[in-house]
């Protein structure tokens, strides 16, 4: 698996050990996509203890292995662009479902133009759209009837 080879290289280059708990956290994120720290702890309950999960998240964030996806005042963790293609997110305001949206050339050009007009060169960015998924839209319609 090429993603694990990349993980191993990043950890080795930072003089960090490749441990079973670190691999378990990485594999859970690779398989599941964005997860809150609590969801990650729950998913790894029998494998990695809570304190270790939070420490691994901190290390991975410091090394650029993961990034935070803002959801209002909270966040989820996902693998960084070292492992995934560049993308944005749509977040449901009802159920907090997060959907990845593939990169769009027109949006990327607009972001770079906005940065340039402010005298910046964009080094990175996150675009988050908020709304309601189909399920939550149906629930909202039923409540308004």
N, C-alpha and C positions, 0 to 999 in steps of 0.2 A: 504494500500500500504506500503510494508516494507521499501522502500526507504525513504518515508516521515517520518517514525518512526525513522530511522537512522538520518535523517537531524535534526529532533526535538531534539534528544539526543545530537548530536554534538553542536547545538546551546545552549541548556540548560546547558551542561557541561562547556561551555565558558561564561556563564552568558549573552548570547545574546538573544534578544527577537525573537520570531517567529512571523513575520509580514506577512501581505498579499503580499507586494511587494517581500519579500524574497522567499515566497512560489511560487509566479508567476515566478520568475527567475529560481528557481530550477525546476519547472515543465516544463518550456520551454526547458531547457537543457536536461532534462530526455526524453522529446518527440523528440527533434530534433537532438541530438548529437552535435558534435563540431560546434560552432558558433563564428564568430568574435564579439567583443563587439558591433560594429555598427549593425550587423545583429540581435543581441539580442535586442538592443534598438528598431530597426524597428519592430521586432516581438511583442514587448510588448508596442508599441506606445500608445495604448489607455488605458493601464493598469498601467504602471510604467514609471515615467519620466526618462529622460536620465541620469541626475546626480545621481539619486537613483540607476539605473542599474549599473553604474560604481562603486559606493560605495559598493553595494552588491557584485559585482565581487571581489573587494579588500578584503572585509571581508571573503568571501567564500574561496578565495585563501589563506589567512592567516590561516584559520581554516582547510585547507586541504580538503575542500568540492569540489573544482574544481582545475584543473591544466591547464596550457597553453600548447597548441600544436603548436610548431614552424612551420611557413610556410614562409621560407625565412626570410625577415626582419619583417614580421608581425606574428600574432598569432591568434589562435582561442581558445575558452574556452570550456572545456568539464568536465563532472563530474569525480571525481577522482576514484581510485580503491576501495574506500570505497563502491561505488555504482555500478561500472562496473567491469567486469573481466579484468585481465591484457591483454593488446593488444598493437599493434604498428600501425603505419599509413603509407599509401602511399598517397602522395600528388601530384596532377596534376599540372605541371608547366604551363599549358595553362589556365585552368579555376579555379585553386585553390580548386578543389573538394578534399575532404578528405575521405579516405576509411579506416575503421578499419580492421586490420588483426589480427586474433586470435593468441594467444600465441602459440609458437612453441618450443617444448622441446629442440631441437637441437640448436636453436638460443639462448635460455636462458642459456644452458650449455656453449656455446661459449662466451657469454658476461661475465659469471662468471669466465671462464678461463682467459679471457683477463684482467679482473680486478685483479685476483690473480697473474698473471704474472707481473703485475705492483706493486704488494705489497698492493693491495686494497681488501676490501670486498665490493662488490656492494650492496649499500643500496637501490638504485632505478636506473632506466634508462628509456630512451625513444629512440626508434629506428624509424627513419623517412626515408622512401624511397621516392625518387622523380622521376617522369617520366611523361608520357602523358596517359590520359585516352583514351578509344576507340574513343570517339567523337573528341577529339583534335588530335588524330593520323590521323583520316580521313581528318580533315581540313589541317593538315600539308602535307599530301600526295597530296591533291588537289592543294595546293599552289606550290608544287614542280613540277607539271606537266606542 
